[in-house]
């Protein structure tokens, strides 16, 4: 495992909310830090963050989901913030990331859950819904395409190839870690600011992110993309669960055209497009949280 510094205060105390708790779970041969809220007997919702995020990225969605009658669990995915960070690139294949979520659902005493993912967490959610459909009650996806759609775009769309330059760059040994980690994580901060609208991340929030990044270092996060390139494609392509896709149209890394194409791979899919919203659509548009609550309530068990 990667060497960690002193445990920072980037657990549930960041919110200072009554009923929001941190725990550490031994799951799938790693220890994951998990933030949870709500009655354990209520229907389960799992929120999956992406890059360069951690559990804190879902802070505005946890309360409304709990108020709507759900048990909400939000893991720091492996390699992020307070969770273990394996050294091996293969540890970050999507097969392992989805296995973590399956183990988390079972650790909650449930056989299935509503699953919502943003960015790379969206890829984990897609793969879980396709590979273990009985474990996903409903699917929520924020600004990441269906894996088949993304694969086709990378092979056929020069514009999307250019937008996804960082995926190829992260395959280079050592250089990405050096560039992202230098100058007190300045390039990581810039990635947040560059991919979002002005004011989405205030100075205090950025410092919380910087603290989380410094704890595990940037190598595990880069290894997500290296593991992604080594991952197998799902054996099936059609999502059978009720699926809601929310998409900020100003995403600089992912073409909005992939949103509608992704819905076409869903038997029961809805698409909500948000003009003048960035890749960080759930931070910039409160309506996204309302749509997620509606989606779960209308299609939940």
N, C-alpha and C positions, 0 to 999 in steps of 0.2 A: 504494500500500500504506500501511496505517496506520503511523505512526511508533512505533518500539519503543525501549524503554529499554535499558540495558546488559543483556547476555545473563545471565539468572539461572542458578543451579545447580538447574534443574528438569529435567535430563535423566536419563539412566540412572544417574548417580552417586547419585541419591536412594536407590537400593536398596543400592548398594555390593556388588552380587552379581557374582561371577565369571561371565562368559559373557553378561552383560546389557549390550548396547551401544546407543549412540545413533548415528544417522546422519541426514544431510539429503538428501532425494531431490527432484529436480526432476520433478514429476509434474503433468500436466494444467495447465501454465502457473503453478503455484505451487510453492514449496519447502515440503515437509512434513518436520517432525521425526518420526522413527520410532525406536521402541525395539524391539529384536529379540533373540531368544534361541533356541537350539536349532540343530540341524544343518540347513543349507540344503537338504539332500537329503530331509529328512523331510516328511511331509504338512504343508501350510501351514494355519495358523489365523490369522485376522485378527480382532482385538478392537477394537470401536468404542465409544468413550466417548460420553457425552451431556453435558448441561448441568447444573451448571456445572463439569464434570469436565475432566480431561485424562488422558494416558496412565497416570498414577500410580493412577488408580482401578482398574486391573486388576492391581495389584502382587501380590495374593494368588492370582491365577489363572495367572500366567505360569509359575512354577516347576512346579506340578503338571502342566500341559499339556506342558511340555518333558520332564518325567520320564516322561510317558506316551508319548513318542516323536513329538512334534510340533515343527515349526518355528513359532514364535509371533512375529507382528509386530503392534505396537500404535502406530498413528499418533496424534499430536496432530492432530485434524482441523483444517482450515483455520479460521483465526481464533482458535486456542487455543494457549496456552503458547508454544512455540518455533516453531510453524509460521507461515507467512505469513498476513497478515490483509488480504485485499483490501478496498477501500473500498466497492465497488459492492454494493448489496443483492442484485442478481441473481446475484452470485458465490456466494451461499449457497443458491441453489435446490437442491432435492434432486437434480436432474440433474447438477449439478456435484459435489456431495458423493459421489454414487455413482460418477461418472467418476474421482474421486480414488482410490477403492478399486479400481476396475478397473485403473487405471494402476499402483497399488501391487502388485497381484497379478502383473501382467505384469513389473514391475520385479524381482520375486523369481524370475523365470524360470518361472512357473507359468501354467497356463491356467485354474485354478480354485482355490478354497480353501474351508475351513470358515469360516463367518462368524458372529460372535457380536456382538450389539449390546445396549446398555443405554440406556434413556431415549431421547434424540434419536438416539443411535447405533443404537438399535433401528429407528427409522424408516428410517435409511439402509440398514440390513440388509434390512428388509422390501422396500424399493424395489429394491435390488440383486437380491434373489432373484426378484422378480416381473418385473423388466425385463431381467435378464441371467441367466436360470436356469442356463445351461450353466457359468457361472462360480462357482456356489455349490454345494458338495458337500453340506453340511448347514447348517442354520440354527439358531442359538441366540438366543433373545429373552428379555430380562429387563425386566419391568415396562414394556412399551409395547405398545399394541394394534396389530393389523393395520390398515393405513391405511383400508380400507373400513369397518371397525368403528368406528374413531375418527371418521371423517367422519359416519357415521350418528348416532353419539351426540351430536356437536356440533349436529346439526340437530333431534334429537328428544328429548334428555334434558336437562331443565332442571338436574338435579343435576350432570351432567357439564359443562354449559355454565358453571355456577358454579365447579366445580372447575378449569376451564381458563381462569379469568379472566385469568391472566398472559399467555396467548397473544394476547388482544385488547389488553391493556395495552401489550405490546411493540410494537404497531403505531403507537403514538403517537410522533411525532417528538421526539427529544432528551430528553424527560422521563424515560423509563426509564434512560437512560445516567446522567443526573444523580443519580437516586435510588440506583441500584446502586453508583455510584462514590464517593459522598460518605462522609465519616467513615471513611476507610481501608478501604473495601469492606465496611462493617459490614452492609449489607443482603444482600450476597452470602454472608457468613458466616452470617447468620441463616437464609438459605434452605437451607444445608446442615443446620443444626441443627433447623430446623422440619420438614424433610421426612424426618428420620431419627430413630431411637430414641436416647435418651440414651446417650452414651458411644461412639457409632459413630465419631465423628471427635474425636480428642483434640487438644489445643492445638497440638502439633507438626505434626500433619497439616493442621490448619486454616491454619497459617502457610505451609505449602508451597502450599496452594491459593491463598492470598492473593497470594503471590509470582507464581504463574502468571497470575492475573487481572490484576495490575498491569502485567505485561509488555506485553500486547497491549491492555489496557483492556477495558471491558465492551461497547463498541459492536459489535464483531464477533459476540459471543455473542448480543446482542439481534437482530442481523441474521440469525442462523439462523432465528428465528421469523418475521421479515419475509419472508425467502426462502421459508420453508415455506408461507406464505400465497400466494405467487406460483407455487408448484410445481404441475405437472400431476399428475393422479392416474395411477397405473399403468394400462396398457392391459388387463392381466389382473388377476384377483382371487384365483385359486387358486394356492397355493404347492405345488409338486410335490416339493420336496426334503424329506427327513426333518427335522422341526422340533421343537425342544424349547422350550417356553415356561415360564419360572420366574417366579413372581409373589408378591411380598410383599403380603399382604392389607391391611396397614395403610397402603397408599399413599394419601396425602391428596389427590393430584392426579388420579389415574386410578382409576376404579371397577373393583373386582375382577370385576364381571360381564362386562367386556370381554375377560377372559382366555379364558373358555370360548368366547365368540363368535369369538375369533381362531383358536382351534384348529379351529373348524368350517370355516375357509377353507383348511385344510391337508389335503392328501391323506394325509399320513403324519405326524400331529401328536401330541405328548404334552404334557400340562400337569402341572406341579408347583406346587401352591399352598402357601405358607408362612404359617401363622397367626402373629401376633405378630412379623412382619417388615415393614419399611417399604419404601419405594420403592428403598432401597439394599440390596436383598435379598442381593446377592453379597458385601457387606461384613459383613452380620449373620448369615448362615447358611453355614457351611463346606460344608454338604451341597450347596449350589448348585454349587460347584466340582466336587465328586464327580459330580454329575449331568451336568455338561458333559463331563467326561472320559468317562463311560460312554456318553453319547450319541454322541460322536465315534467312540469305539472300536467301538461296535456297528454304526454306520452308515457308517464311514469307508472310504476306499479303501486 
